[in-house]
Amino acid sequence: MSNHRSFRAKHDLPFRLLVDKGKKVASLYGAGGLLVKRTVYGIDPLGRIAYAARGMPSPDEIIAALSTT
């Protein structure tokens, strides 16, 4: 099981996680750049960015933000 699958299962997250190694998704949202640090985005069902934070926000913070969309 990958680290992301384990993390998702451990925190019972109701959404999939994406690792954008090639930065293809980041470029689609205009979030690319020379110095891209770990950034967490929550994308709503309509494809809009509903949550964005640098670093490692808690799963509860992310879920709360996405629950209001």
Backbone as a printed PyTorch tensor [residue, N CA C, xyz], in Angstrom:
tensor([[[  0.8580,  -1.1850,   0.0000],
         [  0.0000,   0.0000,   0.0000],
         [  0.8980,   1.2410,   0.0000]],

        [[  0.5880,   2.2070,  -0.8450],
         [  1.3960,   3.4220,  -0.9210],
         [  1.2000,   4.2770,   0.3240]],

        [[  2.1240,   5.1960,   0.5500],
         [  2.0170,   6.1080,   1.6930],
         [  0.7260,   6.9120,   1.6470]],

        [[  0.3290,   7.3250,   0.4410],
         [ -0.8770,   8.1430,   0.3160],
         [ -2.1360,   7.3250,   0.5850]],

        [[ -2.1470,   6.0940,   0.1560],
         [ -3.2910,   5.2290,   0.4650],
         [ -3.3720,   4.9720,   1.9620]],

        [[ -2.2200,   4.7360,   2.5810],
         [ -2.1910,   4.5080,   4.0300],
         [ -2.6800,   5.7370,   4.7760]],

        [[ -2.2210,   6.9240,   4.3570],
         [ -2.6270,   8.1790,   4.9920],
         [ -4.1290,   8.3750,   4.8460]],

        [[ -4.6410,   8.1170,   3.6450],
         [ -6.0670,   8.2810,   3.3950],
         [ -6.8830,   7.3270,   4.2640]],

        [[ -6.4420,   6.0850,   4.3560],
         [ -7.1490,   5.0940,   5.1710],
         [ -7.0580,   5.4410,   6.6560]],

        [[ -5.8880,   5.8370,   7.1020],
         [ -5.6710,   6.1680,   8.5220],
         [ -6.5870,   7.2910,   8.9730]],

        [[ -6.7650,   8.3010,   8.1240],
         [ -7.5640,   9.4710,   8.4850],
         [ -8.9930,   9.3910,   7.9540]],

        [[ -9.3280,   8.2670,   7.3320],
         [-10.6720,   8.0410,   6.7990],
         [-11.1210,   9.1960,   5.9100]],

        [[-10.2400,   9.6040,   5.0080],
         [-10.5390,  10.7360,   4.1290],
         [-11.5310,  10.3140,   3.0460]],

        [[-12.5580,  11.1260,   2.8190],
         [-13.5870,  10.7770,   1.8350],
         [-13.2460,  11.2170,   0.4100]],

        [[-11.9750,  11.4930,   0.1440],
         [-11.5640,  11.9460,  -1.1860],
         [-10.2200,  11.3280,  -1.5300]],

        [[ -9.9120,  11.2930,  -2.8190],
         [ -8.6400,  10.7580,  -3.2910],
         [ -7.5340,  11.7910,  -3.1160]],

        [[ -6.3090,  11.3190,  -3.0260],
         [ -5.1420,  12.1770,  -2.9400],
         [ -4.3710,  12.0970,  -4.2520]],

        [[ -3.7920,  13.1990,  -4.6490],
         [ -3.0320,  13.2540,  -5.8960],
         [ -1.6140,  13.7130,  -5.6020]],

        [[ -0.6480,  13.0100,  -6.1180],
         [  0.7400,  13.4490,  -6.0820],
         [  1.0650,  13.8970,  -7.4960]],

        [[  1.3240,  15.1720,  -7.6430],
         [  1.5160,  15.7730,  -8.9610],
         [  3.0030,  15.9100,  -9.2760]],

        [[  3.6980,  14.7770,  -9.4010],
         [  5.1510,  14.7920,  -9.6020],
         [  5.5610,  15.5590, -10.8530]],

        [[  4.8160,  15.4230, -11.9150],
         [  5.1520,  16.1150, -13.1550],
         [  4.6350,  17.5390, -13.2110]],

        [[  3.9250,  17.9570, -12.1670],
         [  3.3530,  19.3040, -12.0330],
         [  2.3750,  19.6420, -13.1630]],

        [[  1.7720,  18.6250, -13.7530],
         [  0.7990,  18.8590, -14.8240],
         [ -0.4730,  19.5050, -14.2800]],

        [[ -0.9700,  18.9850, -13.1730],
         [ -2.1950,  19.5390, -12.5870],
         [ -1.9350,  20.9420, -12.0570]],

        [[ -0.7860,  21.1510, -11.4260],
         [ -0.4360,  22.4800, -10.9120],
         [ -0.4470,  23.5070, -12.0330]],

        [[  0.0750,  23.1430, -13.1770],
         [  0.1060,  24.0980, -14.2850],
         [ -1.2980,  24.3980, -14.8020]],

        [[ -2.2070,  23.4060, -14.7570],
         [ -3.5880,  23.6480, -15.1860],
         [ -4.2890,  24.6810, -14.3060]],

        [[ -3.9060,  24.7120, -13.0400],
         [ -4.5060,  25.6630, -12.0950],
         [ -3.6520,  26.9090, -11.9070]],

        [[ -2.5960,  27.0630, -12.7050],
         [ -1.7450,  28.2420, -12.5940],
         [ -0.9680,  28.2760, -11.2950]],

        [[ -0.6410,  27.0970, -10.7600],
         [  0.0330,  27.0290,  -9.4680],
         [  1.4800,  26.5670,  -9.6020]],

        [[  1.9870,  26.5230, -10.8180],
         [  3.3600,  26.0970, -11.0230],
         [  4.3200,  27.2360, -10.7570]],

        [[  5.5780,  26.9650, -10.8390],
         [  6.5890,  27.9880, -10.6340],
         [  7.9350,  27.3440, -10.4000]],

        [[  8.9560,  28.1740, -10.2620],
         [ 10.2950,  27.6430, -10.0430],
         [ 10.4390,  27.0200,  -8.6650]],

        [[  9.9360,  27.7040,  -7.6490],
         [ 10.0270,  27.2020,  -6.2800],
         [  8.6340,  26.8560,  -5.7740]],

        [[  8.2410,  25.6420,  -5.9880],
         [  6.9290,  25.1960,  -5.5260],
         [  7.1400,  24.3550,  -4.2810]],

        [[  6.6210,  24.8460,  -3.1650],
         [  6.7040,  24.0910,  -1.9230],
         [  5.4490,  23.2570,  -1.7780]],

        [[  5.4790,  22.3470,  -0.8030],
         [  4.3070,  21.5010,  -0.5860],
         [  3.0900,  22.3760,  -0.3680]],

        [[  2.1070,  22.1730,  -1.2040],
         [  0.8610,  22.9230,  -1.1190],
         [ -0.2800,  21.9270,  -1.2170]],

        [[ -1.2710,  22.1170,  -0.3720],
         [ -2.4340,  21.2440,  -0.3670],
         [ -3.5970,  22.0120,  -0.9730]],

        [[ -4.2080,  21.4260,  -1.9870],
         [ -5.3780,  22.0170,  -2.6170],
         [ -6.5560,  21.0730,  -2.4520]],

        [[ -7.7020,  21.6360,  -2.1850],
         [ -8.9470,  20.8770,  -2.1770],
         [ -9.7610,  21.3380,  -3.3690]],

        [[-10.0930,  20.4370,  -4.2470],
         [-10.8290,  20.7630,  -5.4640],
         [-12.2780,  20.3160,  -5.2790]],

        [[-13.2190,  21.2340,  -5.4810],
         [-14.6310,  20.8870,  -5.3010],
         [-15.1440,  20.0900,  -6.5080]],

        [[-16.3530,  19.5490,  -6.4240],
         [-16.8870,  18.7340,  -7.5250],
         [-16.9870,  19.4680,  -8.8590]],

        [[-16.9880,  20.7990,  -8.8350],
         [-17.0470,  21.5690, -10.0790],
         [-15.6620,  21.8850, -10.6390]],

        [[-14.6060,  21.3860,  -9.9580],
         [-13.2440,  21.6130, -10.4290],
         [-12.6270,  22.9120,  -9.9510]],

        [[-13.2810,  23.5900,  -9.0120],
         [-12.7450,  24.8500,  -8.4780],
         [-11.9020,  24.5850,  -7.2430]],

        [[-10.8830,  25.4200,  -7.0350],
         [-10.0720,  25.3130,  -5.8290],
         [-10.8990,  25.8410,  -4.6690]],

        [[-11.2480,  24.9520,  -3.7390],
         [-12.0610,  25.3270,  -2.5890],
         [-11.2070,  25.4940,  -1.3400]],

        [[ -9.9720,  25.0090,  -1.3840],
         [ -9.0740,  25.0980,  -0.2350],
         [ -7.6480,  25.1000,  -0.7510]],

        [[ -6.8030,  25.9430,  -0.1670],
         [ -5.3880,  25.9650,  -0.5110],
         [ -4.5830,  26.3800,   0.7070]],

        [[ -3.5230,  25.6390,   0.9810],
         [ -2.6500,  25.9770,   2.1070],
         [ -1.2680,  25.3970,   1.8550]],

        [[ -0.2500,  26.1450,   2.2050],
         [  1.1190,  25.6430,   2.1220],
         [  1.4170,  24.8380,   3.3800]],

        [[  2.3230,  23.8950,   3.2570],
         [  2.7270,  23.1050,   4.4110],
         [  1.9060,  21.8490,   4.5590]],

        [[  1.6050,  21.5200,   5.8000],
         [  0.9010,  20.2750,   6.0980],
         [ -0.2990,  20.5540,   6.9880]],

        [[ -1.3810,  21.0580,   6.4260],
         [ -2.5750,  21.3020,   7.2370],
         [ -3.1630,  19.9830,   7.7340]],

        [[ -3.9120,  20.0520,   8.8010],
         [ -4.5070,  18.8330,   9.3430],
         [ -5.6290,  18.3550,   8.4240]],

        [[ -5.8570,  17.0510,   8.3870],
         [ -6.9740,  16.5310,   7.5840],
         [ -8.3080,  17.1560,   8.0000]],

        [[ -8.4850,  17.3930,   9.3000],
         [ -9.7380,  17.9860,   9.7760],
         [ -9.9580,  19.3850,   9.1950]],

        [[ -8.8760,  20.1610,   9.0850],
         [ -8.9630,  21.5100,   8.5180],
         [ -9.3970,  21.4440,   7.0470]],

        [[ -8.8310,  20.5170,   6.3210],
         [ -9.1560,  20.3720,   4.8990],
         [-10.6030,  19.9240,   4.7170]],

        [[-10.9990,  18.9160,   5.4770],
         [-12.3660,  18.3970,   5.3750],
         [-13.3810,  19.4790,   5.7420]],

        [[-13.0840,  20.2420,   6.7910],
         [-13.9990,  21.3270,   7.1930],
         [-14.1620,  22.3430,   6.0720]],

        [[-13.0650,  22.6980,   5.4250],
         [-13.1260,  23.6810,   4.3410],
         [-13.9260,  23.1420,   3.1600]],

        [[-13.7340,  21.8680,   2.8370],
         [-14.4410,  21.2860,   1.6930],
         [-15.9190,  21.0170,   2.0020]],

        [[-16.2330,  20.8800,   3.2630],
         [-17.6210,  20.6130,   3.6510],
         [-18.5140,  21.8370,   3.4710]],

        [[-17.9130,  23.0190,   3.3840],
         [-18.6920,  24.2440,   3.2420],
         [-18.9480,  24.5900,   1.7900]],

        [[-18.3810,  23.8080,   0.8490],
         [-18.5770,  24.1270,  -0.5780],
         [-19.7470,  23.3840,  -1.1490]]])
